[in-house]
Every structure is written in C-alpha cells, then in structure tokens.
C-alpha cells in the first residue's frame, strides 16, 4: 500500500504505452519524442489516494495522467 503520498517506484521512467487511443491504436509516450520531457510515477490525494498514477509531461504542461493499472508497458531508464 502506498502511504503518505509517496510512490514506491523511484526509478526514472522513460517509456509508457497505453493499450489504445480512441481509434484502437497503442499510445506511446517516450521521453525525448513528441515533446515528452519526463514521465513520473505519482499518487493523488482524496478518494483515489492509494492508487498509483503516471503523469506525462511536456515542459510544464501535463500531457496525460492515468491510473498506472491502465498502462500495458513501462520501461525504466538503465541504472547509471
């Protein structure tokens, strides 16, 4: 269980895929492509506080936010 708003995943996420868009095509968010600058694991406050979420950013703009359970693929950056 996630407690205190901290997400247990600490590795840098570099690629997330969702099963499909409104046209049935897979959706890929990849850091460095299509304006994506970072992808972060996070939690939300309130009713869904214990559910892990993913946010996709282009600079200061959040392009997408979705429940982590909706992702079909997550790639982490290699350890340095």
mmCIF file of the N, C-alpha and C atoms, coordinates in Angstrom:
data_MODEL
# 
_entry.id   MODEL 
# 
loop_
_atom_site.group_PDB 
_atom_site.id 
_atom_site.type_symbol 
_atom_site.label_atom_id 
_atom_site.label_alt_id 
_atom_site.label_comp_id 
_atom_site.label_asym_id 
_atom_site.label_entity_id 
_atom_site.label_seq_id 
_atom_site.pdbx_PDB_ins_code 
_atom_site.Cartn_x 
_atom_site.Cartn_y 
_atom_site.Cartn_z 
_atom_site.occupancy 
_atom_site.B_iso_or_equiv 
_atom_site.pdbx_formal_charge 
_atom_site.auth_seq_id 
_atom_site.auth_comp_id 
_atom_site.auth_asym_id 
_atom_site.auth_atom_id 
_atom_site.pdbx_PDB_model_num 
ATOM 1   N N  . UNK A 1 1  ? 0.840   -1.183 0.000   1.00 0.00 ? 1  UNK A N  1 
ATOM 2   C CA . UNK A 1 1  ? 0.000   0.000  0.000   1.00 0.00 ? 1  UNK A CA 1 
ATOM 3   C C  . UNK A 1 1  ? 0.887   1.249  0.000   1.00 0.00 ? 1  UNK A C  1 
ATOM 4   N N  . UNK A 1 2  ? 0.511   2.220  -0.775  1.00 0.00 ? 2  UNK A N  1 
ATOM 5   C CA . UNK A 1 2  ? 1.230   3.488  -0.847  1.00 0.00 ? 2  UNK A CA 1 
ATOM 6   C C  . UNK A 1 2  ? 0.746   4.371  0.293   1.00 0.00 ? 2  UNK A C  1 
ATOM 7   N N  . UNK A 1 3  ? 1.656   4.887  1.081   1.00 0.00 ? 3  UNK A N  1 
ATOM 8   C CA . UNK A 1 3  ? 1.278   5.709  2.224   1.00 0.00 ? 3  UNK A CA 1 
ATOM 9   C C  . UNK A 1 3  ? 1.903   7.096  2.107   1.00 0.00 ? 3  UNK A C  1 
ATOM 10  N N  . UNK A 1 4  ? 1.197   8.085  2.590   1.00 0.00 ? 4  UNK A N  1 
ATOM 11  C CA . UNK A 1 4  ? 1.748   9.427  2.711   1.00 0.00 ? 4  UNK A CA 1 
ATOM 12  C C  . UNK A 1 4  ? 2.034   10.131 1.392   1.00 0.00 ? 4  UNK A C  1 
ATOM 13  N N  . UNK A 1 5  ? 1.413   9.702  0.295   1.00 0.00 ? 5  UNK A N  1 
ATOM 14  C CA . UNK A 1 5  ? 1.585   10.388 -0.974  1.00 0.00 ? 5  UNK A CA 1 
ATOM 15  C C  . UNK A 1 5  ? 2.870   10.045 -1.701  1.00 0.00 ? 5  UNK A C  1 
ATOM 16  N N  . UNK A 1 6  ? 3.693   9.181  -1.149  1.00 0.00 ? 6  UNK A N  1 
ATOM 17  C CA . UNK A 1 6  ? 4.941   8.796  -1.791  1.00 0.00 ? 6  UNK A CA 1 
ATOM 18  C C  . UNK A 1 6  ? 4.701   7.560  -2.652  1.00 0.00 ? 6  UNK A C  1 
ATOM 19  N N  . UNK A 1 7  ? 5.180   7.597  -3.881  1.00 0.00 ? 7  UNK A N  1 
ATOM 20  C CA . UNK A 1 7  ? 5.047   6.447  -4.761  1.00 0.00 ? 7  UNK A CA 1 
ATOM 21  C C  . UNK A 1 7  ? 6.249   5.543  -4.546  1.00 0.00 ? 7  UNK A C  1 
ATOM 22  N N  . UNK A 1 8  ? 6.037   4.225  -4.479  1.00 0.00 ? 8  UNK A N  1 
ATOM 23  C CA . UNK A 1 8  ? 7.159   3.324  -4.197  1.00 0.00 ? 8  UNK A CA 1 
ATOM 24  C C  . UNK A 1 8  ? 8.172   3.203  -5.336  1.00 0.00 ? 8  UNK A C  1 
ATOM 25  N N  . UNK A 1 9  ? 7.781   3.509  -6.568  1.00 0.00 ? 9  UNK A N  1 
ATOM 26  C CA . UNK A 1 9  ? 8.704   3.408  -7.704  1.00 0.00 ? 9  UNK A CA 1 
ATOM 27  C C  . UNK A 1 9  ? 9.592   4.641  -7.737  1.00 0.00 ? 9  UNK A C  1 
ATOM 28  N N  . UNK A 1 10 ? 10.891  4.440  -7.641  1.00 0.00 ? 10 UNK A N  1 
ATOM 29  C CA . UNK A 1 10 ? 11.833  5.562  -7.637  1.00 0.00 ? 10 UNK A CA 1 
ATOM 30  C C  . UNK A 1 10 ? 12.659  5.638  -8.916  1.00 0.00 ? 10 UNK A C  1 
ATOM 31  N N  . UNK A 1 11 ? 12.642  4.575  -9.735  1.00 0.00 ? 11 UNK A N  1 
ATOM 32  C CA . UNK A 1 11 ? 13.418  4.578  -10.965 1.00 0.00 ? 11 UNK A CA 1 
ATOM 33  C C  . UNK A 1 11 ? 12.830  5.579  -11.961 1.00 0.00 ? 11 UNK A C  1 
ATOM 34  N N  . UNK A 1 12 ? 13.690  6.111  -12.807 1.00 0.00 ? 12 UNK A N  1 
ATOM 35  C CA . UNK A 1 12 ? 13.254  7.034  -13.852 1.00 0.00 ? 12 UNK A CA 1 
ATOM 36  C C  . UNK A 1 12 ? 12.514  6.243  -14.940 1.00 0.00 ? 12 UNK A C  1 
ATOM 37  N N  . UNK A 1 13 ? 11.321  6.708  -15.289 1.00 0.00 ? 13 UNK A N  1 
ATOM 38  C CA . UNK A 1 13 ? 10.521  6.077  -16.343 1.00 0.00 ? 13 UNK A CA 1 
ATOM 39  C C  . UNK A 1 13 ? 10.818  6.796  -17.652 1.00 0.00 ? 13 UNK A C  1 
ATOM 40  N N  . UNK A 1 14 ? 11.124  6.035  -18.710 1.00 0.00 ? 14 UNK A N  1 
ATOM 41  C CA . UNK A 1 14 ? 11.452  6.652  -19.988 1.00 0.00 ? 14 UNK A CA 1 
ATOM 42  C C  . UNK A 1 14 ? 10.457  6.316  -21.095 1.00 0.00 ? 14 UNK A C  1 
ATOM 43  N N  . UNK A 1 15 ? 9.547   5.356  -20.859 1.00 0.00 ? 15 UNK A N  1 
ATOM 44  C CA . UNK A 1 15 ? 8.603   4.959  -21.900 1.00 0.00 ? 15 UNK A CA 1 
ATOM 45  C C  . UNK A 1 15 ? 7.395   4.301  -21.241 1.00 0.00 ? 15 UNK A C  1 
ATOM 46  N N  . UNK A 1 16 ? 6.212   4.742  -21.653 1.00 0.00 ? 16 UNK A N  1 
ATOM 47  C CA . UNK A 1 16 ? 4.961   4.151  -21.190 1.00 0.00 ? 16 UNK A CA 1 
ATOM 48  C C  . UNK A 1 16 ? 4.075   3.921  -22.409 1.00 0.00 ? 16 UNK A C  1 
ATOM 49  N N  . UNK A 1 17 ? 3.417   2.780  -22.428 1.00 0.00 ? 17 UNK A N  1 
ATOM 50  C CA . UNK A 1 17 ? 2.471   2.505  -23.505 1.00 0.00 ? 17 UNK A CA 1 
ATOM 51  C C  . UNK A 1 17 ? 1.108   2.204  -22.895 1.00 0.00 ? 17 UNK A C  1 
ATOM 52  N N  . UNK A 1 18 ? 0.087   2.830  -23.476 1.00 0.00 ? 18 UNK A N  1 
ATOM 53  C CA . UNK A 1 18 ? -1.295  2.546  -23.113 1.00 0.00 ? 18 UNK A CA 1 
ATOM 54  C C  . UNK A 1 18 ? -1.870  1.620  -24.180 1.00 0.00 ? 18 UNK A C  1 
ATOM 55  N N  . UNK A 1 19 ? -2.832  0.780  -23.824 1.00 0.00 ? 19 UNK A N  1 
ATOM 56  C CA . UNK A 1 19 ? -3.350  -0.193 -24.775 1.00 0.00 ? 19 UNK A CA 1 
ATOM 57  C C  . UNK A 1 19 ? -3.894  0.421  -26.065 1.00 0.00 ? 19 UNK A C  1 
ATOM 58  N N  . UNK A 1 20 ? -4.656  1.522  -25.966 1.00 0.00 ? 20 UNK A N  1 
ATOM 59  C CA . UNK A 1 20 ? -5.176  2.099  -27.207 1.00 0.00 ? 20 UNK A CA 1 
ATOM 60  C C  . UNK A 1 20 ? -5.769  3.486  -26.991 1.00 0.00 ? 20 UNK A C  1 
ATOM 61  N N  . UNK A 1 21 ? -5.824  4.234  -28.097 1.00 0.00 ? 21 UNK A N  1 
ATOM 62  C CA . UNK A 1 21 ? -6.487  5.528  -28.106 1.00 0.00 ? 21 UNK A CA 1 
ATOM 63  C C  . UNK A 1 21 ? -7.925  5.328  -28.578 1.00 0.00 ? 21 UNK A C  1 
ATOM 64  N N  . UNK A 1 22 ? -8.601  6.419  -28.880 1.00 0.00 ? 22 UNK A N  1 
ATOM 65  C CA . UNK A 1 22 ? -9.995  6.333  -29.318 1.00 0.00 ? 22 UNK A CA 1 
ATOM 66  C C  . UNK A 1 22 ? -10.164 5.634  -30.664 1.00 0.00 ? 22 UNK A C  1 
ATOM 67  N N  . UNK A 1 23 ? -9.048  5.428  -31.389 1.00 0.00 ? 23 UNK A N  1 
ATOM 68  C CA . UNK A 1 23 ? -9.088  4.753  -32.689 1.00 0.00 ? 23 UNK A CA 1 
ATOM 69  C C  . UNK A 1 23 ? -8.593  3.311  -32.614 1.00 0.00 ? 23 UNK A C  1 
ATOM 70  N N  . UNK A 1 24 ? -8.262  2.846  -31.405 1.00 0.00 ? 24 UNK A N  1 
ATOM 71  C CA . UNK A 1 24 ? -7.797  1.479  -31.228 1.00 0.00 ? 24 UNK A CA 1 
ATOM 72  C C  . UNK A 1 24 ? -6.308  1.281  -31.429 1.00 0.00 ? 24 UNK A C  1 
ATOM 73  N N  . UNK A 1 25 ? -5.547  2.374  -31.564 1.00 0.00 ? 25 UNK A N  1 
ATOM 74  C CA . UNK A 1 25 ? -4.100  2.294  -31.762 1.00 0.00 ? 25 UNK A CA 1 
ATOM 75  C C  . UNK A 1 25 ? -3.368  2.427  -30.431 1.00 0.00 ? 25 UNK A C  1 
ATOM 76  N N  . UNK A 1 26 ? -2.275  1.678  -30.225 1.00 0.00 ? 26 UNK A N  1 
ATOM 77  C CA . UNK A 1 26 ? -1.492  1.852  -28.997 1.00 0.00 ? 26 UNK A CA 1 
ATOM 78  C C  . UNK A 1 26 ? -0.973  3.285  -28.879 1.00 0.00 ? 26 UNK A C  1 
ATOM 79  N N  . UNK A 1 27 ? -0.871  3.765  -27.665 1.00 0.00 ? 27 UNK A N  1 
ATOM 80  C CA . UNK A 1 27 ? -0.380  5.113  -27.392 1.00 0.00 ? 27 UNK A CA 1 
ATOM 81  C C  . UNK A 1 27 ? 0.970   4.985  -26.692 1.00 0.00 ? 27 UNK A C  1 
ATOM 82  N N  . UNK A 1 28 ? 2.011   5.544  -27.300 1.00 0.00 ? 28 UNK A N  1 
ATOM 83  C CA . UNK A 1 28 ? 3.348   5.518  -26.716 1.00 0.00 ? 28 UNK A CA 1 
ATOM 84  C C  . UNK A 1 28 ? 3.753   6.907  -26.270 1.00 0.00 ? 28 UNK A C  1 
ATOM 85  N N  . UNK A 1 29 ? 4.228   7.019  -25.040 1.00 0.00 ? 29 UNK A N  1 
ATOM 86  C CA . UNK A 1 29 ? 4.851   8.226  -24.529 1.00 0.00 ? 29 UNK A CA 1 
ATOM 87  C C  . UNK A 1 29 ? 6.307   7.876  -24.257 1.00 0.00 ? 29 UNK A C  1 
ATOM 88  N N  . UNK A 1 30 ? 7.224   8.539  -24.954 1.00 0.00 ? 30 UNK A N  1 
ATOM 89  C CA . UNK A 1 30 ? 8.649   8.258  -24.843 1.00 0.00 ? 30 UNK A CA 1 
ATOM 90  C C  . UNK A 1 30 ? 9.383   9.566  -24.564 1.00 0.00 ? 30 UNK A C  1 
ATOM 91  N N  . UNK A 1 31 ? 10.154  9.593  -23.491 1.00 0.00 ? 31 UNK A N  1 
ATOM 92  C CA . UNK A 1 31 ? 10.917  10.800 -23.160 1.00 0.00 ? 31 UNK A CA 1 
ATOM 93  C C  . UNK A 1 31 ? 11.858  11.119 -24.320 1.00 0.00 ? 31 UNK A C  1 
ATOM 94  N N  . UNK A 1 32 ? 11.803  12.363 -24.777 1.00 0.00 ? 32 UNK A N  1 
ATOM 95  C CA . UNK A 1 32 ? 12.645  12.811 -25.885 1.00 0.00 ? 32 UNK A CA 1 
ATOM 96  C C  . UNK A 1 32 ? 11.941  12.759 -27.233 1.00 0.00 ? 32 UNK A C  1 
ATOM 97  N N  . UNK A 1 33 ? 10.727  12.209 -27.289 1.00 0.00 ? 33 UNK A N  1 
ATOM 98  C CA . UNK A 1 33 ? 9.974   12.155 -28.545 1.00 0.00 ? 33 UNK A CA 1 
ATOM 99  C C  . UNK A 1 33 ? 8.622   12.830 -28.368 1.00 0.00 ? 33 UNK A C  1 
ATOM 100 N N  . UNK A 1 34 ? 8.182   13.497 -29.419 1.00 0.00 ? 34 UNK A N  1 
ATOM 101 C CA . UNK A 1 34 ? 6.853   14.133 -29.449 1.00 0.00 ? 34 UNK A CA 1 
ATOM 102 C C  . UNK A 1 34 ? 6.661   15.142 -28.323 1.00 0.00 ? 34 UNK A C  1 
ATOM 103 N N  . UNK A 1 35 ? 7.744   15.776 -27.901 1.00 0.00 ? 35 UNK A N  1 
ATOM 104 C CA . UNK A 1 35 ? 7.651   16.811 -26.875 1.00 0.00 ? 35 UNK A CA 1 
ATOM 105 C C  . UNK A 1 35 ? 7.662   16.306 -25.443 1.00 0.00 ? 35 UNK A C  1 
ATOM 106 N N  . UNK A 1 36 ? 7.696   15.000 -25.235 1.00 0.00 ? 36 UNK A N  1 
ATOM 107 C CA . UNK A 1 36 ? 7.683   14.453 -23.872 1.00 0.00 ? 36 UNK A CA 1 
ATOM 108 C C  . UNK A 1 36 ? 9.032   14.722 -23.203 1.00 0.00 ? 36 UNK A C  1 
ATOM 109 N N  . UNK A 1 37 ? 8.982   15.409 -22.059 1.00 0.00 ? 37 UNK A N  1 
ATOM 110 C CA . UNK A 1 37 ? 10.214  15.750 -21.343 1.00 0.00 ? 37 UNK A CA 1 
ATOM 111 C C  . UNK A 1 37 ? 10.449  14.874 -20.117 1.00 0.00 ? 37 UNK A C  1 
ATOM 112 N N  . UNK A 1 38 ? 9.378   14.351 -19.524 1.00 0.00 ? 38 UNK A N  1 
ATOM 113 C CA . UNK A 1 38 ? 9.535   13.438 -18.391 1.00 0.00 ? 38 UNK A CA 1 
ATOM 114 C C  . UNK A 1 38 ? 8.243   12.667 -18.160 1.00 0.00 ? 38 UNK A C  1 
ATOM 115 N N  . UNK A 1 39 ? 8.409   11.522 -17.530 1.00 0.00 ? 39 UNK A N  1 
ATOM 116 C CA . UNK A 1 39 ? 7.286   10.680 -17.141 1.00 0.00 ? 39 UNK A CA 1 
ATOM 117 C C  . UNK A 1 39 ? 7.504   10.343 -15.681 1.00 0.00 ? 39 UNK A C  1 
ATOM 118 N N  . UNK A 1 40 ? 6.485   10.564 -14.862 1.00 0.00 ? 40 UNK A N  1 
ATOM 119 C CA . UNK A 1 40 ? 6.672   10.335 -13.433 1.00 0.00 ? 40 UNK A CA 1 
ATOM 120 C C  . UNK A 1 40 ? 5.568   9.460  -12.856 1.00 0.00 ? 40 UNK A C  1 
ATOM 121 N N  . UNK A 1 41 ? 5.966   8.621  -11.910 1.00 0.00 ? 41 UNK A N  1 
ATOM 122 C CA . UNK A 1 41 ? 5.012   7.871  -11.104 1.00 0.00 ? 41 UNK A CA 1 
ATOM 123 C C  . UNK A 1 41 ? 4.598   8.779  -9.955  1.00 0.00 ? 41 UNK A C  1 
ATOM 124 N N  . UNK A 1 42 ? 3.305   8.781  -9.624  1.00 0.00 ? 42 UNK A N  1 
ATOM 125 C CA . UNK A 1 42 ? 2.826   9.673  -8.571  1.00 0.00 ? 42 UNK A CA 1 
ATOM 126 C C  . UNK A 1 42 ? 1.593   9.070  -7.911  1.00 0.00 ? 42 UNK A C  1 
ATOM 127 N N  . UNK A 1 43 ? 1.135   9.731  -6.885  1.00 0.00 ? 43 UNK A N  1 
ATOM 128 C CA . UNK A 1 43 ? -0.127  9.382  -6.247  1.00 0.00 ? 43 UNK A CA 1 
ATOM 129 C C  . UNK A 1 43 ? -1.003  10.625 -6.258  1.00 0.00 ? 43 UNK A C  1 
ATOM 130 N N  . UNK A 1 44 ? -2.276  10.425 -5.991  1.00 0.00 ? 44 UNK A N  1 
ATOM 131 C CA . UNK A 1 44 ? -3.221  11.542 -5.924  1.00 0.00 ? 44 UNK A CA 1 
ATOM 132 C C  . UNK A 1 44 ? -3.825  11.578 -4.534  1.00 0.00 ? 44 UNK A C  1 
ATOM 133 N N  . UNK A 1 45 ? -4.273  12.737 -4.134  1.00 0.00 ? 45 UNK A N  1 
ATOM 134 C CA . UNK A 1 45 ? -4.943  12.851 -2.845  1.00 0.00 ? 45 UNK A CA 1 
ATOM 135 C C  . UNK A 1 45 ? -6.437  12.597 -3.027  1.00 0.00 ? 45 UNK A C  1 
ATOM 136 N N  . UNK A 1 46 ? -7.120  12.399 -1.937  1.00 0.00 ? 46 UNK A N  1 
ATOM 137 C CA . UNK A 1 46 ? -8.563  12.232 -1.994  1.00 0.00 ? 46 UNK A CA 1 
ATOM 138 C C  . UNK A 1 46 ? -9.004  10.788 -2.157  1.00 0.00 ? 46 UNK A C  1 
ATOM 139 N N  . UNK A 1 47 ? -10.120 10.601 -2.823  1.00 0.00 ? 47 UNK A N  1 
ATOM 140 C CA . UNK A 1 47 ? -10.772 9.309  -2.964  1.00 0.00 ? 47 UNK A CA 1 
ATOM 141 C C  . UNK A 1 47 ? -9.854  8.227  -3.524  1.00 0.00 ? 47 UNK A C  1 
ATOM 142 N N  . UNK A 1 48 ? -8.986  8.589  -4.464  1.00 0.00 ? 48 UNK A N  1 
ATOM 143 C CA . UNK A 1 48 ? -8.118  7.610  -5.120  1.00 0.00 ? 48 UNK A CA 1 
ATOM 144 C C  . UNK A 1 48 ? -6.672  7.678  -4.617  1.00 0.00 ? 48 UNK A C  1 
ATOM 145 N N  . UNK A 1 49 ? -6.479  8.051  -3.371  1.00 0.00 ? 49 UNK A N  1 
ATOM 146 C CA . UNK A 1 49 ? -5.140  8.297  -2.833  1.00 0.00 ? 49 UNK A CA 1 
ATOM 147 C C  . UNK A 1 49 ? -4.246  7.065  -2.820  1.00 0.00 ? 49 UNK A C  1 
ATOM 148 N N  . UNK A 1 50 ? -4.799  5.885  -2.748  1.00 0.00 ? 50 UNK A N  1 
ATOM 149 C CA . UNK A 1 50 ? -3.980  4.675  -2.672  1.00 0.00 ? 50 UNK A CA 1 
ATOM 150 C C  . UNK A 1 50 ? -3.737  4.035  -4.031  1.00 0.00 ? 50 UNK A C  1 
ATOM 151 N N  . UNK A 1 51 ? -4.136  4.697  -5.098  1.00 0.00 ? 51 UNK A N  1 
ATOM 152 C CA . UNK A 1 51 ? -3.937  4.159  -6.435  1.00 0.00 ? 51 UNK A CA 1 
ATOM 153 C C  . UNK A 1 51 ? -2.750  4.852  -7.094  1.00 0.00 ? 51 UNK A C  1 
ATOM 154 N N  . UNK A 1 52 ? -1.796  4.090  -7.641  1.00 0.00 ? 52 UNK A N  1 
ATOM 155 C CA . UNK A 1 52 ? -0.647  4.710  -8.308  1.00 0.00 ? 52 UNK A CA 1 
ATOM 156 C C  . UNK A 1 52 ? -1.038  5.293  -9.667  1.00 0.00 ? 52 UNK A C  1 
ATOM 157 N N  . UNK A 1 53 ? -0.521  6.469  -9.959  1.00 0.00 ? 53 UNK A N  1 
ATOM 158 C CA . UNK A 1 53 ? -0.793  7.155  -11.219 1.00 0.00 ? 53 UNK A CA 1 
ATOM 159 C C  . UNK A 1 53 ? 0.506   7.432  -11.957 1.00 0.00 ? 53 UNK A C  1 
ATOM 160 N N  . UNK A 1 54 ? 0.391   7.709  -13.233 1.00 0.00 ? 54 UNK A N  1 
ATOM 161 C CA . UNK A 1 54 ? 1.514   8.126  -14.064 1.00 0.00 ? 54 UNK A CA 1 
ATOM 162 C C  . UNK A 1 54 ? 1.142   9.446  -14.717 1.00 0.00 ? 54 UNK A C  1 
ATOM 163 N N  . UNK A 1 55 ? 2.073   10.380 -14.700 1.00 0.00 ? 55 UNK A N  1 
ATOM 164 C CA . UNK A 1 55 ? 1.895   11.668 -15.384 1.00 0.00 ? 55 UNK A CA 1 
ATOM 165 C C  . UNK A 1 55 ? 2.956   11.801 -16.464 1.00 0.00 ? 55 UNK A C  1 
ATOM 166 N N  . UNK A 1 56 ? 2.524   12.307 -17.613 1.00 0.00 ? 56 UNK A N  1 
ATOM 167 C CA . UNK A 1 56 ? 3.417   12.527 -18.756 1.00 0.00 ? 56 UNK A CA 1 
ATOM 168 C C  . UNK A 1 56 ? 3.500   14.029 -18.975 1.00 0.00 ? 56 UNK A C  1 
ATOM 169 N N  . UNK A 1 57 ? 4.717   14.554 -19.035 1.00 0.00 ? 57 UNK A N  1 
ATOM 170 C CA . UNK A 1 57 ? 4.946   15.988 -19.112 1.00 0.00 ? 57 UNK A CA 1 
ATOM 171 C C  . UNK A 1 57 ? 5.644   16.409 -20.397 1.00 0.00 ? 57 UNK A C  1 
ATOM 172 N N  . UNK A 1 58 ? 5.279   17.589 -20.889 1.00 0.00 ? 58 UNK A N  1 
ATOM 173 C CA . UNK A 1 58 ? 5.996   18.305 -21.949 1.00 0.00 ? 58 UNK A CA 1 
ATOM 174 C C  . UNK A 1 58 ? 6.326   19.661 -21.344 1.00 0.00 ? 58 UNK A C  1 
ATOM 175 N N  . UNK A 1 59 ? 7.521   19.785 -20.810 1.00 0.00 ? 59 UNK A N  1 
ATOM 176 C CA . UNK A 1 59 ? 7.873   21.012 -20.087 1.00 0.00 ? 59 UNK A CA 1 
ATOM 177 C C  . UNK A 1 59 ? 7.023   21.134 -18.841 1.00 0.00 ? 59 UNK A C  1 
ATOM 178 N N  . UNK A 1 60 ? 6.320   22.255 -18.693 1.00 0.00 ? 60 UNK A N  1 
ATOM 179 C CA . UNK A 1 60 ? 5.448   22.477 -17.544 1.00 0.00 ? 60 UNK A CA 1 
ATOM 180 C C  . UNK A 1 60 ? 4.021   22.013 -17.784 1.00 0.00 ? 60 UNK A C  1 
ATOM 181 N N  . UNK A 1 61 ? 3.735   21.480 -18.967 1.00 0.00 ? 61 UNK A N  1 
ATOM 182 C CA . UNK A 1 61 ? 2.378   21.045 -19.308 1.00 0.00 ? 61 UNK A CA 1 
ATOM 183 C C  . UNK A 1 61 ? 2.231   19.544 -19.117 1.00 0.00 ? 61 UNK A C  1 
ATOM 184 N N  . UNK A 1 62 ? 1.190   19.150 -18.399 1.00 0.00 ? 62 UNK A N  1 
ATOM 185 C CA . UNK A 1 62 ? 0.885   17.735 -18.217 1.00 0.00 ? 62 UNK A CA 1 
ATOM 186 C C  . UNK A 1 62 ? 0.086   17.276 -19.435 1.00 0.00 ? 62 UNK A C  1 
ATOM 187 N N  . UNK A 1 63 ? 0.669   16.376 -20.226 1.00 0.00 ? 63 UNK A N  1 
ATOM 188 C CA . UNK A 1 63 ? 0.003   15.869 -21.428 1.00 0.00 ? 63 UNK A CA 1 
ATOM 189 C C  . UNK A 1 63 ? -1.031  14.806 -21.104 1.00 0.00 ? 63 UNK A C  1 
ATOM 190 N N  . UNK A 1 64 ? -0.729  14.014 -20.088 1.00 0.00 ? 64 UNK A N  1 
ATOM 191 C CA . UNK A 1 64 ? -1.620  12.906 -19.760 1.00 0.00 ? 64 UNK A CA 1 
ATOM 192 C C  . UNK A 1 64 ? -1.403  12.488 -18.318 1.00 0.00 ? 64 UNK A C  1 
ATOM 193 N N  . UNK A 1 65 ? -2.477  12.032 -17.698 1.00 0.00 ? 65 UNK A N  1 
ATOM 194 C CA . UNK A 1 65 ? -2.417  11.469 -16.355 1.00 0.00 ? 65 UNK A CA 1 
ATOM 195 C C  . UNK A 1 65 ? -3.376  10.290 -16.349 1.00 0.00 ? 65 UNK A C  1 
ATOM 196 N N  . UNK A 1 66 ? -2.906  9.144  -15.893 1.00 0.00 ? 66 UNK A N  1 
ATOM 197 C CA . UNK A 1 66 ? -3.755  7.958  -15.913 1.00 0.00 ? 66 UNK A CA 1 
ATOM 198 C C  . UNK A 1 66 ? -3.354  7.013  -14.797 1.00 0.00 ? 66 UNK A C  1 
ATOM 199 N N  . UNK A 1 67 ? -4.296  6.174  -14.420 1.00 0.00 ? 67 UNK A N  1 
ATOM 200 C CA . UNK A 1 67 ? -4.038  5.170  -13.405 1.00 0.00 ? 67 UNK A CA 1 
ATOM 201 C C  . UNK A 1 67 ? -3.000  4.200  -13.950 1.00 0.00 ? 67 UNK A C  1 
ATOM 202 N N  . UNK A 1 68 ? -2.023  3.879  -13.142 1.00 0.00 ? 68 UNK A N  1 
ATOM 203 C CA . UNK A 1 68 ? -0.936  3.005  -13.572 1.00 0.00 ? 68 UNK A CA 1 
ATOM 204 C C  . UNK A 1 68 ? -1.459  1.656  -14.049 1.00 0.00 ? 68 UNK A C  1 
ATOM 205 N N  . UNK A 1 69 ? -2.593  1.219  -13.552 1.00 0.00 ? 69 UNK A N  1 
ATOM 206 C CA . UNK A 1 69 ? -3.164  -0.063 -13.958 1.00 0.00 ? 69 UNK A CA 1 
ATOM 207 C C  . UNK A 1 69 ? -3.556  -0.056 -15.434 1.00 0.00 ? 69 UNK A C  1 
ATOM 208 N N  . UNK A 1 70 ? -3.724  1.138  -16.010 1.00 0.00 ? 70 UNK A N  1 
ATOM 209 C CA . UNK A 1 70 ? -4.098  1.255  -17.415 1.00 0.00 ? 70 UNK A CA 1 
ATOM 210 C C  . UNK A 1 70 ? -2.930  1.111  -18.374 1.00 0.00 ? 70 UNK A C  1 
ATOM 211 N N  . UNK A 1 71 ? -1.712  1.164  -17.870 1.00 0.00 ? 71 UNK A N  1 
ATOM 212 C CA . UNK A 1 71 ? -0.532  1.055  -18.738 1.00 0.00 ? 71 UNK A CA 1 
ATOM 213 C C  . UNK A 1 71 ? -0.288  -0.408 -19.112 1.00 0.00 ? 71 UNK A C  1 
ATOM 214 N N  . UNK A 1 72 ? 0.013   -0.649 -20.375 1.00 0.00 ? 72 UNK A N  1 
ATOM 215 C CA . UNK A 1 72 ? 0.321   -2.009 -20.797 1.00 0.00 ? 72 UNK A CA 1 
ATOM 216 C C  . UNK A 1 72 ? 1.816   -2.278 -20.797 1.00 0.00 ? 72 UNK A C  1 
ATOM 217 N N  . UNK A 1 73 ? 2.628   -1.210 -20.713 1.00 0.00 ? 73 UNK A N  1 
ATOM 218 C CA . UNK A 1 73 ? 4.082   -1.357 -20.775 1.00 0.00 ? 73 UNK A CA 1 
ATOM 219 C C  . UNK A 1 73 ? 4.726   -0.156 -20.112 1.00 0.00 ? 73 UNK A C  1 
ATOM 220 N N  . UNK A 1 74 ? 5.746   -0.394 -19.294 1.00 0.00 ? 74 UNK A N  1 
ATOM 221 C CA . UNK A 1 74 ? 6.529   0.677  -18.665 1.00 0.00 ? 74 UNK A CA 1 
ATOM 222 C C  . UNK A 1 74 ? 8.001   0.280  -18.772 1.00 0.00 ? 74 UNK A C  1 
ATOM 223 N N  . UNK A 1 75 ? 8.815   1.182  -19.329 1.00 0.00 ? 75 UNK A N  1 
ATOM 224 C CA . UNK A 1 75 ? 10.260  0.949  -19.414 1.00 0.00 ? 75 UNK A CA 1 
ATOM 225 C C  . UNK A 1 75 ? 10.969  1.949  -18.511 1.00 0.00 ? 75 UNK A C  1 
ATOM 226 N N  . UNK A 1 76 ? 11.904  1.431  -17.747 1.00 0.00 ? 76 UNK A N  1 
ATOM 227 C CA . UNK A 1 76 ? 12.691  2.272  -16.838 1.00 0.00 ? 76 UNK A CA 1 
ATOM 228 C C  . UNK A 1 76 ? 14.053  2.549  -17.453 1.00 0.00 ? 76 UNK A C  1 
ATOM 229 N N  . UNK A 1 77 ? 14.635  3.674  -17.077 1.00 0.00 ? 77 UNK A N  1 
ATOM 230 C CA . UNK A 1 77 ? 15.988  4.018  -17.528 1.00 0.00 ? 77 UNK A CA 1 
ATOM 231 C C  . UNK A 1 77 ? 16.970  3.037  -16.925 1.00 0.00 ? 77 UNK A C  1 
ATOM 232 N N  . UNK A 1 78 ? 18.039  2.721  -17.659 1.00 0.00 ? 78 UNK A N  1 
ATOM 233 C CA . UNK A 1 78 ? 19.060  1.844  -17.088 1.00 0.00 ? 78 UNK A CA 1 
ATOM 234 C C  . UNK A 1 78 ? 19.723  2.509  -15.895 1.00 0.00 ? 78 UNK A C  1 
ATOM 235 N N  . UNK A 1 79 ? 20.139  1.699  -14.959 1.00 0.00 ? 79 UNK A N  1 
ATOM 236 C CA . UNK A 1 79 ? 20.849  2.239  -13.780 1.00 0.00 ? 79 UNK A CA 1 
ATOM 237 C C  . UNK A 1 79 ? 22.188  2.798  -14.214 1.00 0.00 ? 79 UNK A C  1 
ATOM 238 N N  . UNK A 1 80 ? 22.555  3.939  -13.641 1.00 0.00 ? 80 UNK A N  1 
ATOM 239 C CA . UNK A 1 80 ? 23.843  4.558  -14.009 1.00 0.00 ? 80 UNK A CA 1 
ATOM 240 C C  . UNK A 1 80 ? 24.898  4.274  -12.980 1.00 0.00 ? 80 UNK A C  1 
# 
